[in-house]
Amino acid sequence: MPSGLIALLDDVATIAKLAASTLDDVAGAAGKAGTKAAGVVIDDTAVTPRYVVGLAPERELPIIGKIAWGSLKNKILFLLPAALALVWLEDRFNLTLITPLLMIGGAYLAFEATEKILEKILHDHDHEAKLLDSIDSTEELEDLQVKGAIRTDFILSAEIMAIALASLGHLTLVTTAVALAAVALAITAGVYGAVALIVKLDDIGLHMAQRSSASARAIGNGLVHVVPKLLGALSIIGTAAMLWVGGGILVHGLEELHLLTIVPETIHDLAHAATEAAGGSGIVNWLITAIGGAVVGLLVGGVITAIVRRFTSHPEKLVVDA
C-alpha cells in the first residue's frame, strides 16, 4: 500500500481518537484531517473544478457549496450509518467485511482511471460535450453538474470513510460515530476548500492584474497564465492518483486476506531493494510502492474495462461522471 495512504490511515486513526475526547480536540483534529485529505484525495480535488466550466463566475462558489453540502450528506446520512452497521455486524458475527469492501472500492477507482485513460486515447468522450451543448437552461446545466459531482464524490467518500473505519480499531459505536463524523467534516472542508481556491485563482489573478502595483500585476498575470496549466496537470495527477490509490488498496487487501501474496511481496521486495540501492531514501520507497500499486490498478482496471466494454456499447453510462 502506498506510504501516502499508510500515512493517511495513521493520521485518521490519531485524529479520530482525539476527536472522540473533547470538543477542543475535535476542532484541532478536524483542521489537520481536512488538510491531509485534500492532498490524498487529489483525484476528487482535481475532478470537481470541471463541474463549473462554462458557468458564470459568480455561480462558481455557490455551485461548489452545493457540491460540498451534497458530499457532507453522502458521508453523514448514508456512509456513516453504513459504517456503524458494518461495525455492529463484524462484532456480532465475527465477520471480516471492511477489507473486502475497501477492495471493491479500490477496484472501482482503478476501473474509472483506466476508463479515463482509454477515453483520452480513443477520443470517445465526445458524448459528454454533445450532452452539455444540448442543454439550453442555465439552471438545468447547474443541476446536471452538481448531481454529477455528488455521484463522483460518493465513491471517493465511501473509500475514505472505510479507510477511517479500518483505522479506528475496537471502539464503542458512539465513539466511532463521533470520530467518523469529525473525519467527514474535516475531509469535506479540506477538499472543497481547496477546490474553491483553485476555481477562483483565475479571478484572483485578473483582479491583481488590474492593480496599480507592478508586483501585484506581475503575480496576477502569472496566475492567469498558470491556472489553465494547473487544471490540466491536476487532471493527469488525479487519474494517476486513482490508479495508485486504488491499486494500493487492492495490494493491501490481498496482504490482509492472505490471497495472491506474491503480489504484495514482490512490490515490497522491489521497494526494499530500490530503497537500499538509493541509500535508504524514503522517497524511492514511496515511488516504487506507488508504481507497483498503479500497475496492479491498471491491470485490474483493464480487466474490468474490457468486460464492461464487451457487454455494453455505451460503457460511459456505467462510469460515474469524473
TORVO-186225 format. One line per field, with one value per atom (N, C-alpha, C): x, y, z; atom name. Coordinates in steps of 0.05 Angstrom, whole numbers, plus 32768, in hexadecimal, padded with zeros to 4 digits. Each point is the difference from the previous one (the first is absolute). Layout:
u [X,...]
v [Y,...]
w [Z,...]
atome [CA,...]
END
This chain:
u [8011,7FEF,8012,7FF9,8010,8005,8019,8006,7FEE,7FF8,7FEF,7FE5,7FF6,7FE7,8003,8018,8006,8000,800C,8001,7FE4,7FEF,7FE4,7FF2,8004,7FF5,8009,801A,800A,7FF5,7FFF,7FF6,7FE3,7FF0,7FE3,7FFB,800F,7FFC,8006,8016,8007,7FEC,7FF8,7FED,7FE5,7FF6,7FE6,7FFF,8016,8001,8001,800E,8001,7FE5,7FF3,7FE6,7FEB,8004,7FEC,8003,8015,8005,7FF4,8006,7FF5,7FFA,7FEF,7FF9,8018,8013,8018,8010,8002,800F,7FF3,7FE5,7FF1,8008,8000,8007,801C,8013,801C,8004,7FF5,8004,7FF2,7FE8,7FF2,8010,800C,8011,8017,800D,8016,7FF7,7FE9,7FF5,7FF9,7FF3,7FF8,8018,8016,8018,800C,8001,800C,7FEF,7FE6,7FEE,8001,8003,8000,8018,8016,8017,7FFD,7FF4,7FFE,7FEA,7FE9,7FEA,8003,8017,8006,7FEF,7FF7,7FEF,7FE6,7FF5,7FE7,8004,8016,8007,8005,800B,8006,7FE8,7FED,7FE8,7FEC,7FFB,7FEA,8000,8017,7FFF,7FF3,8001,7FF4,7FE2,7FF4,7FE3,7FF6,8012,7FF8,8009,800C,8009,7FE7,8001,7FEA,7FEA,8003,7FEC,800A,7FEE,8008,8012,8015,8012,7FF2,7FEB,7FF2,7FF1,7FFD,7FF2,8013,801A,8014,7FFF,8003,8001,7FE5,7FE9,7FE7,7FFD,800A,7FFE,8013,8018,8012,7FF4,7FF2,7FF3,7FEB,7FF0,7FEC,800D,8016,800E,800B,800C,800B,7FEA,7FE8,7FEA,7FF6,7FFF,7FF9,8014,801A,8015,7FFD,7FFA,7FFD,7FE8,7FEA,7FE9,8006,8010,8008,800D,8012,8010,7FEF,7FF1,7FF2,7FE6,7FF0,7FE6,8001,8014,8000,8018,8018,8019,8005,7FFA,8004,7FEE,7FE6,7FF0,8009,8008,8009,801A,8011,8019,7FFA,7FED,7FF8,7FF3,7FF0,7FF4,8016,8015,8016,800E,8004,800D,7FEF,7FE6,7FEE,8000,7FFF,8000,801A,8017,801A,8002,7FF7,8002,7FEC,7FE9,7FEB,8005,8009,8003,801D,8013,801C,8007,7FF7,8005,8016,800B,8013,7FF3,7FF7,7FF1,800D,800F,800B,8015,8012,8015,7FF5,7FED,7FF5,7FF1,7FF2,7FF3,8014,8016,8015,800B,8004,800A,7FED,7FE6,7FEC,8003,8002,8004,801A,8015,801A,7FFE,7FF2,7FFC,7FF0,7FED,7FF0,8012,8010,8012,8013,800A,8012,7FF2,7FE7,7FF0,7FFA,7FF9,7FF9,8019,8017,8019,8007,7FFE,8006,7FED,7FE6,7FEC,8006,8009,8007,8018,8013,8018,7FF8,7FEE,7FF7,7FF0,7FEF,7FF0,8013,8015,8013,800E,8008,800F,7FED,7FE8,7FED,7FEE,8002,7FEF,7FE3,7FF6,7FE4,7FF0,8009,7FF1,7FF1,7FFB,7FF1,7FE3,7FF6,7FE4,7FFA,8013,7FFC,7FFE,8011,7FFF,7FE5,7FF7,7FE6,7FE9,8002,7FEB,7FFF,8017,8001,7FF6,8007,7FF7,7FE2,7FF4,7FE3,7FEF,800D,7FF2,7FFE,7FE7,7FFC,7FFE,7FF5,7FFB,8019,8007,8017,7FFA,7FE7,7FF9,8002,7FF8,8002,801D,8011,801D,800C,7FF9,800A,7FF7,7FE7,7FF6,800E,8005,800F,801C,800E,801B,8002,7FEE,8000,7FFA,7FEC,7FFA,8017,800D,8017,8017,8005,8016,7FF9,7FE7,7FF9,8001,7FF9,8003,801D,8011,801D,800A,7FF8,8009,7FF8,7FE9,7FF6,8014,800B,8013,8019,800B,8018,7FFB,7FEA,7FF9,7FFD,7FF4,7FFD,801B,8013,801B,800D,7FFE,800D,7FF3,7FE6,7FF2,8008,8002,8008,801D,8011,801C,8001,7FF0,7FFF,7FF6,7FEB,7FF5,8014,800F,8014,8016,8004,8016,7FF9,7FE6,7FF7,8005,7FFF,8003,7FE6,8001,7FE8,7FF8,7FEC,7FF4,7FE2,7FF4,7FE3,7FF3,7FE6,7FF2,7FFE,7FFB,7FFE,801A,8016,801A,8007,7FFA,8005,7FF0,7FE7,7FEE,800B,8008,800B,801A,8011,801A,7FFC,7FEE,7FFB,7FF3,7FEF,7FF3,8015,8013,8015,8012,8006,8010,7FF1,7FE6,7FEF,8001,7FFC,8001,801B,8015,801B,8006,7FF9,8005,7FF1,7FE7,7FEF,800B,8007,800B,801A,8012,801A,7FFE,7FF1,7FFF,7FF2,7FE8,7FF1,800A,800E,800F,8016,800E,8015,7FF4,7FE9,7FF3,7FF7,7FF4,7FF7,8017,8017,8018,800A,8001,8009,7FEE,7FE6,7FED,8002,8005,8000,801C,8014,801B,8001,7FF2,8001,7FF3,7FEA,7FF3,8013,800D,8013,8016,800A,8015,7FF7,7FE7,7FF6,7FFE,7FF7,7FFD,801B,8014,801B,800D,7FFA,800C,7FF7,7FEA,7FF5,8009,8010,800A,8016,8004,8014,801C,8004,801A,800B,8019,800D,8003,8007,8003,7FE5,7FEB,7FE5,7FF8,8005,7FF9,800F,801A,8010,7FF6,7FF9,7FF4,7FE6,7FEF,7FE6,8002,8012,8003,800B,8012,800A,7FEB,7FED,7FEA,7FEE,7FFA,7FEF,800C,801A,800D,8004,8003,8007,7FE7,7FE9,7FE8,7FF7,7FFE,7FF8,8013,801A,8014,7FFD,7FFA,7FFC,7FE8,7FEA,7FE9,8005,8010,8007,8012,8013,8012,7FF0,7FED,7FF0,7FF0,7FF7,7FF0,8012,8019,8013,8007,8007,8008,7FE8,7FE8,7FE9,7FFC,8004,7FFD,8015,8019,8016,7FFA,7FF5,7FFA,7FEB,7FEC,7FEC,800C,8014,800D,8011,8010,8012,7FF1,7FEC,7FF0,7FEF,7FF2,7FEF,8010,8016,8012,800C,8007,800C,7FED,7FE6,7FEC,7FFD,8001,7FFD,8018,8018,8018,7FFF,7FF8,7FFE,7FEB,7FE9,7FEB,8009,800F,800B,8012,800F,8012,7FF1,7FEB,7FF0,7FF1,7FF6,7FEF,8011,801B,8012,7FF8,7FFB,7FF9,8015,8009,8014,8016,800B,8014,8019,8004,8017,7FFF,7FE8,7FFE,800B,7FF5,800B,801D,8007,801C,8013,7FF9,8011,8004,7FEA,8002,8011,7FFC,8010,801D,8006,801C,800E,7FF1,800B,8005,7FEC,8003,8017,8004,8016,801A,8003,8019,8007,7FEC,8005,8007,7FF4,8006,801C,8009,801B,8014,7FFA,8012,8002,7FEB,8000,8009,800B,800A,7FEB,7FEA,7FEB,7FED,7FFD,7FEE,7FE3,7FF1,7FE4,7FF0,8009,7FF3,8000,8017,8003,7FED,7FFF,7FEE,7FE3,7FF8,7FE5,7FFB,8013,7FFC,7FFD,8011,7FFE,7FE6,7FF9,7FE6,7FE9,8000,7FEB,7FFE,8017,8000,7FF5,8008,7FF6,7FE2,7FF5,7FE3,7FF3,800C,7FF5,7FFF,8014,8001,7FE9,7FFE,7FEA,7FE5,7FFD,7FE7,7FFA,8015,7FFC,7FF8,800C,7FF9,7FE3,7FF9,7FE5,7FEC,8006,7FEE,7FFD,8016,7FFF,7FED,8002,7FEE,7FE3,7FFA,7FE4,7FF7,8011,7FF8,7FFA,8011,7FFB,7FE5,7FFA,7FE6,7FE9,8002,7FEB,7FFC,8016,7FFE,7FF6,8005,7FF7,7FE1,7FF4,7FE4,7FEF,800B,7FF0,800C,7FEF,800A,8005,7FF7,8003,800C,801A,800C,7FFF,7FFF,8000,7FE8,7FEB,7FE8,8004,8014,8005,8015,800B,8015,7FF5,8005,7FF8,800E,7FF3,800D,8017,8018,8018,8014]
v [7FE8,8018,8019,8014,8018,800C,800A,800B,8018,800F,8016,7FF7,7FE9,7FF6,7FF5,7FF4,7FF7,8018,8016,8018,800A,7FFE,8009,7FEF,7FE5,7FEE,8008,8004,8008,801A,8014,801A,7FFF,7FF2,7FFE,7FF2,7FEB,7FF1,8013,800E,8013,8016,800B,8016,7FF7,7FE9,7FF6,7FFB,7FF4,7FFA,801A,8013,801A,800D,7FFE,800D,7FF5,7FE8,7FF3,800A,800F,8007,801A,8017,801A,8010,8015,8012,800F,8007,800E,7FEE,7FE7,7FED,7FFC,8000,7FFD,8017,8019,8017,7FFE,7FFA,7FFE,7FE8,7FEA,7FE8,8002,800D,8003,8010,8016,8010,7FF1,7FEF,7FF0,7FEB,7FF4,7FEB,800C,8018,800C,8006,800A,8006,7FE7,7FEB,7FE7,7FF4,8000,7FF3,800F,801B,800F,7FF7,7FF7,7FF7,7FE4,7FEE,7FE4,7FFB,800D,7FFC,8014,8000,8014,7FFD,7FE7,7FFC,800E,8000,800F,801E,800A,801C,8008,7FED,8006,7FFF,7FEE,7FFC,8017,8008,8012,801A,800E,8019,7FFF,7FE9,7FFE,8004,7FFC,8002,801D,8013,801D,800C,7FF0,800A,8007,8018,8008,800F,8003,800E,801C,8012,801B,8000,8011,8000,8004,8011,8005,7FE7,7FEC,7FE7,7FEA,8005,7FEB,7FF8,8013,7FFA,7FF5,800B,7FF3,7FE3,7FFA,7FE5,7FEE,8009,7FF0,7FFC,8015,7FFD,7FEA,7FFF,7FEB,7FE4,7FFE,7FE6,7FF8,8013,7FFA,7FF7,800D,7FF8,7FE4,7FFA,7FE6,7FEB,8007,7FEF,7FFA,8014,7FFD,7FEE,8004,7FEF,7FE3,7FFC,7FE5,7FF2,800F,7FF4,7FFC,8015,7FFF,7FEF,8004,7FF3,7FE3,7FFA,7FE5,7FF0,800B,7FF1,7FFB,8014,7FFC,7FEB,8000,7FE9,7FE5,8000,7FE7,7FF6,8013,7FF8,7FF5,800D,7FF6,7FE4,7FFC,7FE6,7FEA,8008,7FED,7FF9,8014,7FFB,7FED,8004,7FEF,7FE3,7FFE,7FE5,7FF1,800F,7FF3,7FF7,8011,7FF8,7FEA,8001,7FED,7FE4,7FFF,7FE7,7FF8,8010,7FFB,7FFD,8014,8000,8013,7FFC,8013,800D,8018,800D,8019,800E,801A,7FFD,7FED,7FFC,7FF9,7FED,7FFA,8018,8010,8018,8014,8003,8012,7FF7,7FE6,7FF6,8005,7FFE,8005,801E,8011,801D,8005,7FF2,8003,7FF7,7FEA,7FF6,8014,800D,8014,8018,8009,8017,7FF8,7FE8,7FF7,7FFF,7FF6,7FFF,801C,8012,801B,800E,7FFC,800C,7FF4,7FE6,7FF2,8009,8003,8009,801C,8011,801C,8000,7FEF,7FFE,7FF7,7FEC,7FF6,8015,800E,8016,8015,8006,8013,7FF6,7FE6,7FF5,7FFC,7FF6,7FF9,8018,8016,8018,7FF9,7FEF,7FF8,800D,8019,800E,8018,7FFF,8016,8001,7FE9,7FFF,8014,8005,8013,801D,8007,801B,8004,7FEB,8003,8003,7FF1,8002,801D,800B,801B,8015,7FFB,8013,8000,7FE9,7FFE,800D,8009,800C,801F,800A,801C,8010,7FF5,800E,7FFF,8017,8002,7FF0,8001,7FF2,7FE2,7FF6,7FE4,7FF7,8011,7FFA,7FFE,8013,8000,7FE6,7FF9,7FE8,7FE7,7FFF,7FE9,7FFE,8017,8001,7FF8,800B,7FFA,7FE2,7FF5,7FE4,7FEE,8007,7FF0,8001,8017,8003,7FF1,8001,7FF2,7FE2,7FF6,7FE3,7FF7,8011,7FF9,8000,8014,8003,7FE8,7FF4,7FEA,7FE9,7FF9,7FE9,8007,8018,8008,8003,800B,8003,7FE5,7FED,7FE5,7FF3,8004,7FF6,800C,801B,800D,7FF8,7FFE,7FF8,7FE4,7FEF,7FE4,7FFF,8010,8001,800A,8015,800A,7FEB,7FF1,7FEC,7FEA,7FF8,7FEB,8009,801A,800B,8002,7FFF,8007,7FE9,7FE8,7FEA,7FFB,7FF4,7FF8,8017,800F,8015,7FFC,800E,7FFE,800D,7FF9,800B,801F,800A,801D,800D,7FF6,800B,7FFF,7FEA,7FFD,8014,8004,8013,801C,8009,801B,8003,7FEC,8001,8002,7FF0,8000,801A,800B,801A,8016,7FFF,8015,7FFD,7FE7,7FFC,8009,7FFA,8008,801F,800E,801D,800A,7FF4,8009,7FFB,7FE9,7FF9,8013,8004,8012,801C,800A,801B,8003,7FEC,8001,7FFE,7FEC,7FFC,8018,8007,8015,801C,8003,801A,8003,7FEA,8001,8003,7FF3,8003,801D,800C,801C,8012,7FFC,8011,7FFC,7FE7,7FFA,800E,7FFD,800B,801E,800D,801E,800B,7FF0,800A,8013,7FF8,8012,801B,8000,8019,8011,7FF3,800E,800C,7FF1,8009,8018,7FFF,8017,8019,7FFC,8017,800C,7FEF,800A,800D,7FF6,800B,801D,8008,801B,8014,7FF5,8012,8013,8015,8014,7FF6,7FEE,7FF6,7FEE,8005,7FF0,7FE3,7FFB,7FE5,7FF1,800E,7FF4,7FF9,8012,7FFA,7FE8,7FFE,7FE9,7FE6,8000,7FE8,7FF9,8014,7FFC,7FF4,800C,7FF5,7FE4,7FFA,7FE5,7FEC,8008,7FEE,7FFB,8014,7FFD,7FEC,8000,7FEE,7FE4,7FFE,7FE7,7FEF,800D,7FF1,7FEB,8006,7FEC,7FE8,8005,7FEA,7FF0,800F,7FF2,7FED,8009,7FEE,7FE8,8004,7FEA,7FEC,800A,7FEF,7FF1,800D,7FF3,7FE9,8003,7FEA,7FE8,8004,7FEA,7FF3,8011,7FF6,7FF2,800A,7FF3,7FE4,7FFC,7FE5,7FEE,800A,7FF0,7FF9,8013,7FFB,7FEA,8000,7FEB,7FE4,7FFF,7FE7,7FF6,8013,7FF6,7FFC,8011,7FFC,7FE7,7FFD,7FE9,7FE6,8001,7FE8,7FFA,8016,7FFC,7FF3,8008,7FF4,7FE2,7FFA,7FE3,7FF0,800B,7FF2,7FFC,8015,7FFD,7FEB,8000,7FED,7FE3,7FFC,7FE5,7FF7,8013,7FFA,7FF9,8010,7FFC,7FE5,7FF9,7FE8,7FE7,8004,7FEB,7FF2,8011,7FF7,800A,7FEF,8009,8010,7FF5,800F,8006,7FF3,8005,801D,800B,801C,8014,8001,8013,7FFB,7FE6,7FF9,800A,7FFD,8009,801F,800E,801D,8009,7FF3,8007,7FFA,7FE9,7FF9,8014,8007,8014,801B,8008,801A,7FFF,7FEA,7FFE,8000,7FF1,7FFF,801C,800E,801A,8014,7FFE,8012,7FFC,7FE7,7FFB,800A,7FFC,800A,801E,800E,801D,800B,7FEF,800A,8004,7FF1,8002,8016,800A,8016,7FF8,800F,7FFA,8007,8014,8008,7FE9,7FF3,7FEA,7FE9,7FFB,7FEB,8006,8019,8008,7FFE,8009,8000,7FE4,7FEE,7FE4,7FF3,8005,7FF5,800B,801B,800C,7FF6,7FFC,7FF5,7FE4,7FF0,7FE5,8000,8011,8003,8008,8013,800A,7FEA,7FEF,7FEA,7FEC,7FFA,7FEE,800D,8019,800E,8000,8004,8001,7FE4,7FEB,7FE5,7FF9,8005,7FFB,8011,801A,8012,7FF9,7FF6,7FF7,7FE9,7FED,7FE8,8008,8011,8009,8010,8012,8010,7FEF,7FEB,7FEE,7FF2,7FF7,7FF3,8013,8018,8014,8006,8005,8007,7FE9,7FE8,7FE8,7FFE,8007,7FFB,8019,8016,8018,8010,800C,8011,801D,8006,801A,7FFE,7FF9,7FFB,8019,8018,8018,8002,7FF2,8002,7FF2,7FED,7FF2,800E,8016,800E,8019,8005,8019,8016,8016,8017,8009,7FFF,8008,800B]
w [8000,8000,8000,7FF0,7FFF,801B,8005,801A,8006,7FEB,8004,800B,7FF7,800A,801C,8006,801B,8013,7FF7,8010,8006,7FEB,8004,8015,7FFF,8014,801C,8003,801A,800A,7FEE,8007,8008,7FEF,8005,801A,8006,8019,8018,7FFF,8015,8003,7FE9,8000,800B,7FF7,8009,801E,800A,801D,8010,7FF7,800D,7FFF,7FE9,7FFC,8013,8009,8012,801D,8006,801C,8008,7FF3,8008,7FE8,8004,7FEA,7FF5,8012,7FF7,7FEE,8007,7FEF,7FE5,8000,7FE7,7FEC,800B,7FEE,7FF5,8011,7FF7,7FED,8007,7FF0,7FE5,7FFF,7FE7,7FEC,800A,7FEE,7FF4,8011,7FF6,7FEC,8006,7FEE,7FE5,8000,7FE7,7FEF,800C,7FF0,7FF5,8010,7FF7,7FE9,8004,7FEC,7FE6,8001,7FE7,7FEE,800D,7FF1,7FF6,8011,7FF9,7FEC,8004,7FED,7FE9,7FF4,7FEC,7FE7,7FFB,7FE8,8004,8018,8005,7FFD,800A,7FFD,7FE3,7FF1,7FE4,7FEF,8006,7FF0,8003,8019,8006,7FF0,7FFC,7FF2,7FE4,7FF3,7FE6,8000,8017,8001,8001,8001,7FFE,7FE5,7FEF,7FE6,7FEF,7FF4,7FEF,800E,801B,8010,8007,8007,8007,8019,8000,8017,801B,8001,8019,800A,7FEF,8008,8009,7FFD,8006,801D,8012,801D,800A,7FF8,8008,7FF7,7FE8,7FF6,8010,8006,8010,801C,800A,801A,7FFF,7FEA,7FFD,7FFF,7FF2,7FFE,801B,800E,801B,8013,7FFF,8010,7FF9,7FE6,7FF8,8009,7FFF,800A,801D,8010,801D,8006,7FF1,8004,7FF8,7FEB,7FF9,8018,800D,8016,8019,8007,801A,7FFF,7FEB,7FFE,7FF6,7FEF,7FF4,8008,7FFE,8005,801D,8011,801D,800B,7FFB,800A,7FF5,7FE6,7FF4,800F,8007,800E,801B,800E,801B,7FFE,7FEB,7FFB,7FFC,7FF1,7FFC,801A,8011,801A,8010,8001,800F,7FF5,7FE6,7FF4,8005,7FFD,8006,801C,8013,801C,8007,7FF5,8007,7FF5,7FE7,7FF2,7FFA,800A,7FFC,7FE2,7FF1,7FE3,7FF8,7FE8,7FF5,7FE7,8004,7FEB,7FF4,8011,7FF8,7FEA,8003,7FEC,7FE4,7FFE,7FE5,7FF4,8011,7FF6,7FF6,800F,7FF7,7FE5,7FFC,7FE7,7FE9,8005,7FEB,7FF8,8013,7FFA,7FF2,8008,7FF2,7FE3,7FFC,7FE4,7FF0,800C,7FF1,7FF9,8013,7FFA,7FE9,8000,7FEB,7FE5,8000,7FE8,7FF5,8012,7FF7,7FF4,800C,7FF6,7FE4,7FFE,7FE7,7FEA,8007,7FEC,7FF7,8012,7FF9,7FED,8005,7FEE,7FE4,7FFF,7FE6,7FF1,800F,7FF3,7FF4,800E,7FF5,7FE8,8000,7FEA,7FE7,8006,7FEA,7FF8,800E,7FFA,7FFF,8013,8000,8016,8009,8014,7FF5,7FE5,7FF4,8009,800A,8008,8016,8011,8016,7FF6,7FED,7FF4,7FF2,7FF1,7FF2,8014,8017,8014,800B,8006,800B,7FEC,7FE6,7FEB,7FFC,8007,7FFB,8016,8015,8017,7FFC,8000,7FFC,801A,8015,8019,8012,800A,8013,8019,800A,8018,7FFC,7FE8,7FFA,7FFE,7FF5,7FFE,801C,8012,801B,800F,7FFD,800D,7FF6,7FE6,7FF5,800B,8001,800A,801D,8010,801D,8005,7FF2,8004,7FF8,7FEA,7FF7,8014,800B,8013,801A,8009,8019,7FFC,7FE8,7FFB,8001,7FF3,8001,801C,8010,801B,8011,7FFA,8011,8002,7FE9,7FFF,8010,7FFB,800E,801E,8007,801D,800D,7FF2,800B,8005,7FEE,8004,8019,8002,8017,801A,8001,8019,8007,7FEC,8006,800A,7FF4,800A,801D,8006,801B,8013,7FF8,8011,8005,7FEB,8004,8013,8003,8010,801E,8006,801B,8014,7FF7,8013,800E,8018,800F,8012,7FF8,8010,8003,8013,8002,7FE8,7FFC,7FE9,8002,8018,8003,7FFA,800B,7FFB,7FE2,7FF3,7FE4,7FF0,8007,7FF2,8002,8018,8004,7FF0,8001,7FF2,7FE2,7FF5,7FE3,7FF7,8011,7FF9,7FFF,8012,8000,7FE7,7FF9,7FE8,7FE7,7FFF,7FE9,7FFD,8016,7FFF,7FF6,800B,7FF9,7FE2,7FF6,7FE4,7FEE,8006,7FEF,8000,8017,8002,7FF1,8003,7FF3,7FE2,7FF6,7FE3,7FF2,800A,7FF2,8005,8016,8004,7FEB,7FFB,7FEC,7FE4,7FFB,7FE6,7FFB,8015,7FFD,7FFA,800D,7FFB,7FE3,7FF7,7FE5,7FEB,8004,7FED,7FFE,8016,8000,7FFB,7FFC,7FFC,7FE7,7FEB,7FE8,8005,8010,8007,8012,8012,8011,7FEF,7FEC,7FEE,7FF0,7FF5,7FF1,8011,8019,8012,8006,8006,8006,7FE8,7FE8,7FE7,7FFB,800D,7FFC,8016,8013,8015,7FF6,800F,7FF8,8006,8013,8007,7FEA,7FF9,7FEB,8009,8019,800A,8000,8008,8000,7FE4,7FED,7FE4,7FF5,8008,7FF7,800B,801A,800C,7FF3,7FFC,7FF3,7FE5,7FEF,7FE5,8001,8014,8002,8007,8012,8007,7FE8,7FF1,7FE8,7FED,7FFD,7FED,800C,801A,800D,8005,8007,8008,7FEC,7FE6,7FED,7FFF,8003,8000,801A,8016,801A,7FFE,7FF5,7FFD,7FEF,7FEA,7FEF,800F,8010,800F,8016,800C,8015,7FF5,7FE7,7FF4,7FFC,7FF7,7FFC,801B,8013,801B,800D,7FFC,800B,7FF6,7FE6,7FF4,800B,8002,800B,801D,800F,801C,8003,7FEF,8001,7FFB,7FEE,7FFB,8017,800C,8015,801A,8005,8019,7FFD,7FEA,7FFC,7FFF,7FF2,7FFF,801B,800E,801B,8014,7FFE,8011,7FF9,7FE6,7FF8,800B,7FFD,8009,801F,800E,801D,8008,7FF1,8005,7FFC,7FEA,7FFB,8017,800A,8017,8019,8005,8018,7FFF,7FE8,7FFD,7FF9,7FFD,7FF9,7FE6,7FEC,7FE5,7FEC,7FEE,7FEC,800D,8016,800F,7FF0,7FEA,7FEF,7FF6,7FFC,7FF6,8014,8019,8013,8008,8001,8007,7FEB,7FE6,7FEB,8001,8004,8002,8017,8017,8018,7FFB,7FF4,7FFB,7FED,7FEA,7FED,800E,8010,800E,8013,800F,8013,7FF2,7FE9,7FF2,7FF4,7FF5,7FF4,8016,8018,8016,8009,8003,8008,7FEC,7FE6,7FEB,8000,8009,8000,801B,8011,801A,8015,7FFE,8014,7FFC,7FE7,7FFA,8003,8011,8003,7FE7,7FF1,7FE8,7FEB,7FFE,7FEE,8008,801A,800A,7FF8,8005,7FF9,7FE2,7FF0,7FE3,7FF5,8009,7FF6,8009,8019,800A,7FF1,7FFB,7FF1,7FE4,7FF3,7FE5,8000,8013,8002,8003,8012,8003,7FE6,7FF2,7FE7,7FEB,7FFF,7FEC,8006,801A,8008,7FF9,8006,7FFA,7FE2,7FF0,7FE3,7FF6,800B,7FF7,8008,8019,8009,7FF1,7FFE,7FF2,7FE2,7FF4,7FE4,7FFC,8013,7FFE,8003,8014,8004,7FE8,7FF6,7FE8,7FE8,7FFC,7FEA,8002,8018,8005,7FFB,800B,7FFC,7FE3,7FF2,7FE3,7FEF,800A,7FF1,8001,8017,8004,7FFD,7FF9,7FFC,7FEA,7FEF,7FEB,8009,801A,800B,801C,8002,801A,8012,7FF3,8010,8013,7FF9,8011,801A,8001,8019,8011,7FF6,800E,800D,8019,800C,7FF3,7FF9,7FF3,8010,7FF4,800F,7FED]
atome [N,CA,C,N,CA,C,N,CA,C,N,CA,C,N,CA,C,N,CA,C,N,CA,C,N,CA,C,N,CA,C,N,CA,C,N,CA,C,N,CA,C,N,CA,C,N,CA,C,N,CA,C,N,CA,C,N,CA,C,N,CA,C,N,CA,C,N,CA,C,N,CA,C,N,CA,C,N,CA,C,N,CA,C,N,CA,C,N,CA,C,N,CA,C,N,CA,C,N,CA,C,N,CA,C,N,CA,C,N,CA,C,N,CA,C,N,CA,C,N,CA,C,N,CA,C,N,CA,C,N,CA,C,N,CA,C,N,CA,C,N,CA,C,N,CA,C,N,CA,C,N,CA,C,N,CA,C,N,CA,C,N,CA,C,N,CA,C,N,CA,C,N,CA,C,N,CA,C,N,CA,C,N,CA,C,N,CA,C,N,CA,C,N,CA,C,N,CA,C,N,CA,C,N,CA,C,N,CA,C,N,CA,C,N,CA,C,N,CA,C,N,CA,C,N,CA,C,N,CA,C,N,CA,C,N,CA,C,N,CA,C,N,CA,C,N,CA,C,N,CA,C,N,CA,C,N,CA,C,N,CA,C,N,CA,C,N,CA,C,N,CA,C,N,CA,C,N,CA,C,N,CA,C,N,CA,C,N,CA,C,N,CA,C,N,CA,C,N,CA,C,N,CA,C,N,CA,C,N,CA,C,N,CA,C,N,CA,C,N,CA,C,N,CA,C,N,CA,C,N,CA,C,N,CA,C,N,CA,C,N,CA,C,N,CA,C,N,CA,C,N,CA,C,N,CA,C,N,CA,C,N,CA,C,N,CA,C,N,CA,C,N,CA,C,N,CA,C,N,CA,C,N,CA,C,N,CA,C,N,CA,C,N,CA,C,N,CA,C,N,CA,C,N,CA,C,N,CA,C,N,CA,C,N,CA,C,N,CA,C,N,CA,C,N,CA,C,N,CA,C,N,CA,C,N,CA,C,N,CA,C,N,CA,C,N,CA,C,N,CA,C,N,CA,C,N,CA,C,N,CA,C,N,CA,C,N,CA,C,N,CA,C,N,CA,C,N,CA,C,N,CA,C,N,CA,C,N,CA,C,N,CA,C,N,CA,C,N,CA,C,N,CA,C,N,CA,C,N,CA,C,N,CA,C,N,CA,C,N,CA,C,N,CA,C,N,CA,C,N,CA,C,N,CA,C,N,CA,C,N,CA,C,N,CA,C,N,CA,C,N,CA,C,N,CA,C,N,CA,C,N,CA,C,N,CA,C,N,CA,C,N,CA,C,N,CA,C,N,CA,C,N,CA,C,N,CA,C,N,CA,C,N,CA,C,N,CA,C,N,CA,C,N,CA,C,N,CA,C,N,CA,C,N,CA,C,N,CA,C,N,CA,C,N,CA,C,N,CA,C,N,CA,C,N,CA,C,N,CA,C,N,CA,C,N,CA,C,N,CA,C,N,CA,C,N,CA,C,N,CA,C,N,CA,C,N,CA,C,N,CA,C,N,CA,C,N,CA,C,N,CA,C,N,CA,C,N,CA,C,N,CA,C,N,CA,C,N,CA,C,N,CA,C,N,CA,C,N,CA,C,N,CA,C,N,CA,C,N,CA,C,N,CA,C,N,CA,C,N,CA,C,N,CA,C,N,CA,C,N,CA,C,N,CA,C,N,CA,C,N,CA,C,N,CA,C,N,CA,C,N,CA,C,N,CA,C,N,CA,C,N,CA,C,N,CA,C,N,CA,C,N,CA,C,N,CA,C,N,CA,C,N,CA,C,N,CA,C,N,CA,C,N,CA,C,N,CA,C,N,CA,C,N,CA,C,N,CA,C,N,CA,C,N,CA,C,N,CA,C,N,CA,C,N,CA,C,N,CA,C,N,CA,C,N,CA,C,N,CA,C,N,CA,C,N,CA,C,N,CA,C,N,CA,C,N,CA,C,N,CA,C,N,CA,C,N,CA,C,N,CA,C,N,CA,C,N,CA,C,N,CA,C,N,CA,C,N,CA,C,N,CA,C,N,CA,C,N,CA,C,N,CA,C,N,CA,C,N,CA,C,N,CA,C,N,CA,C,N,CA,C,N,CA,C,N,CA,C,N,CA,C,N,CA,C,N,CA,C,N,CA,C,N,CA,C,N,CA,C,N,CA,C,N,CA,C,N,CA,C,N,CA,C,N,CA,C,N,CA,C,N,CA,C,N,CA,C,N,CA,C,N,CA,C,N,CA,C,N,CA,C,N,CA,C,N,CA,C,N,CA,C,N,CA,C,N,CA,C,N,CA,C,N,CA,C,N,CA,C,N,CA,C,N,CA,C,N,CA,C,N,CA,C,N,CA,C,N,CA,C,N,CA,C,N,CA,C,N,CA,C,N,CA,C,N,CA,C,N,CA,C,N,CA,C,N,CA,C,N,CA,C,N,CA,C,N,CA,C,N,CA,C,N,CA,C,N,CA,C,N,CA,C,N,CA,C,N,CA,C,N,CA,C,N,CA,C,N,CA,C,N,CA,C,N,CA,C]
END
